[in-house]
Amino acid sequence: MAGLALAMFIGLFGFGHELLGWSDPGGRIQLALFMSFIFGIISGYRTRS
């Protein structure tokens, strides 16, 4: 499951503007994707321990 999440994150982070057609001149969408991925890792780690 972690591999699938990582692959989806890389796909959206790297190629989301091409796949979904958004314009992100300030990088805010990529920042939001990155932060949601980090928060998901933190909450998954805290839930598991």
C-alpha positions as CSV (number, residue, x, y, z in Angstrom):
1,M,0.0,0.0,0.0
2,A,2.9,2.4,0.8
3,G,4.3,1.7,-2.7
4,L,1.1,2.6,-4.4
5,A,0.8,5.8,-2.3
6,L,4.4,6.7,-3.2
7,A,3.8,6.1,-6.9
8,M,0.6,8.2,-6.9
9,F,2.4,11.0,-5.1
10,I,5.3,11.0,-7.5
11,G,2.9,10.9,-10.4
12,L,0.8,13.8,-9.2
13,F,3.8,15.9,-7.9
14,G,5.9,15.5,-11.1
15,F,3.3,15.2,-13.8
16,G,0.0,16.5,-12.4
17,H,0.0,19.7,-14.4
18,E,0.2,17.6,-17.6
19,L,-2.2,14.9,-16.6
20,L,-4.9,17.1,-15.0
21,G,-4.2,20.4,-16.7
22,W,-3.9,22.7,-13.8
23,S,-1.7,25.8,-13.9
24,D,0.4,26.3,-10.8
25,P,2.8,29.3,-11.4
26,G,3.4,29.8,-7.7
27,G,3.9,26.1,-6.8
28,R,1.0,26.1,-4.3
29,I,-0.6,22.9,-5.5
30,Q,2.7,21.1,-5.3
31,L,3.3,22.4,-1.8
32,A,-0.2,21.2,-0.8
33,L,0.5,17.8,-2.3
34,F,3.8,17.6,-0.5
35,M,2.4,18.7,2.9
36,S,-0.5,16.2,2.7
37,F,1.9,13.4,1.9
38,I,4.1,14.3,4.9
39,F,1.1,14.6,7.2
40,G,-0.1,11.2,6.0
41,I,3.2,9.7,6.8
42,I,3.2,11.3,10.3
43,S,-0.4,10.2,11.1
44,G,0.3,6.7,9.8
45,Y,3.4,6.4,11.9
46,R,1.7,7.6,15.1
47,T,-1.3,5.3,14.5
48,R,0.8,2.3,14.0
49,S,2.9,2.8,17.2
